[in-house]
């Protein structure tokens, strides 16, 4: 399938909303509480906060995320994307927005009023922060010989090497997991990596390199595991000394009981679509966050080929913290389809096409010496 199919597939899903709405955080001066003690809340548990009129909400269209409309996320997620960017620059991805009002001139923290009576504070400077797309675009050069699929994402396809490249950052390195990777502005609180690409775009990219889609997990009378072509995932990053590092993504996922890394492969389950009754349009389900899962979901784009509970009190996996860099570290994911076994004679794969061959340093060239988002 050619690149044209990729563009058509991606463009028809541009406005796909996540299946779990993300509440708008209140924009106010930076909280004084210690970042390590703050905890991100599950959007599904805080849905009622969207209707809370006791706090002052800032229109997401007026935030820094709206500058250039860089991230293709729904309006309700724009404020969350801005909060993520601010936290990335501070080196804390879980800062809870403060609900305190701005400080007026004459108070201890030195806020001031403008000539027309409007209040200004330190948030003026924070509003000029880059979006995650803009920030991460400055970290790495594009992979050689690869075609970028959209200016609104950091996603490339190399059809000759049968590889898909996605840029993002480490969102979580401890705690229970449901995802290995999710789009920014969706499920970062339970995902190892947050990517600057939508799940529907990555689906299209995999089709472009010849991956065969299967079926998602089903939970009718009995569990039916997901099917699809197996996909090898590599993670590339630079350590604090600037040295190139690469690892099989499975080595970053630890079984919470055996304490060993997982061995099962991810399969291209393909998620699915749902029709919105209000506007009559179809949306790609995995755009809500279920890009690369470690718990089985019927909406997963990539899922583990083995049973893995999604119940909050029975999650099987956690990050392999000892093998991972700090939160906020920029990373590049490399997805490679694993050829099906066949009895027919096949030509040997070139080294660059071998899913068991880790990416070379040439596919990951840093623009700058910085290695972490908060540096």
C-alpha positions, 0 to 999 in steps of 0.5 A: 500500500502506498503513501497515498493510502497513508495520507487518506487514512490519516486525514480522515481521522484528524478530529478524532476525539479520545474516548476518555475526555480530559478535563481542563486544568485551571491556569494559575501561578505555579503551585508551591507543593513539591512536584514529587508529591503531586499525582496525576489523576485519571481523567475518567475519575475527574469527569465531573470537574469539567462542570465545576464553576467554582474555579476559573478556566482558561479557554484552551484556544488562548493557551500556548498550545494553540500557538500554531495549532501544533498538536492535533488533539481535541480542544479539551485536551489542548490545556492538558498539552500545555500543562504537559509542556510546562511540566516537561520544561520544569522536569516534572511531568506530574505538576498539579495546576494550582487553583490559587488566584493571582497575587496582586501588587503589594503582596509578598510574592510581588504580583502587579497590575497593568495600567488598565487594571488587569492582573499580570503574573509569572504565567505571562512568560510560561504562555510563550513555552513551545508545544511538545511538538516544537520542543521535541523537534529541536532534539533529533534530526529526522531519520535518514531516507524516511518520509515524514507523514504530517507536519503536525506529528513526529512520525516517519516511514521508511518503506525501503527498510520497513521501519516506522519512526515515532518521537516522544518522551518518557512519561512514566518510569514507575507504577502500574501500566496499561500502555507502553505508548500513547499519544500526548494528551491522553493516557500519560499517567499509565504509559511509559512513552508519550508520542507526538503522533496519533494512533490512527497515523501510526496505524496508517504508517504500519500499513505503508510498510506492509504490516498486516492488520488483525483483530483486537481482543474480544471479551464476549463469553470468553476471552479471545486474544488479539491477532495480527502481524507481530511488530518489534519495537525498539527504543532509542535515546541518549544517556546523560553523557550523550551516548547513544542507547537502544533497547528492545521495548519489551525490556522496559516492561516488567512483570510485577510478580516474576520481576522479569521483562516480558517476552510476548510480542505486540501484534497489529490488532488494528483497533476499530471505529465508532460512530458518533451519534451526535455528528454521524461521523466515524472515529478511530477508537485508539486515538483516545490513548490505546496506541501500544497496550500492555493490558488487553483492550478491544480498542488497542492498535497494538496489543500483547499477544497474551492475556493481560488484565486491564482491571485497575486492581489486577494490572500485571505490568510496571516499568522496568525502572532500573533500565530506563532513563529519567522521566522527560527524556526524549526518545525515538521509537522504531517499529518493524514488522516481523515477517510471517513464517512460511514454507515458501523460499524467501530471500534473506532480509537486508540488515536494515529490514531485519526486525531483530537488528537494532537501529543504528546511531545514524537513525538517531542523531541529536541536534543538540547536546541536551539529553533530557527535556528538563535540561 
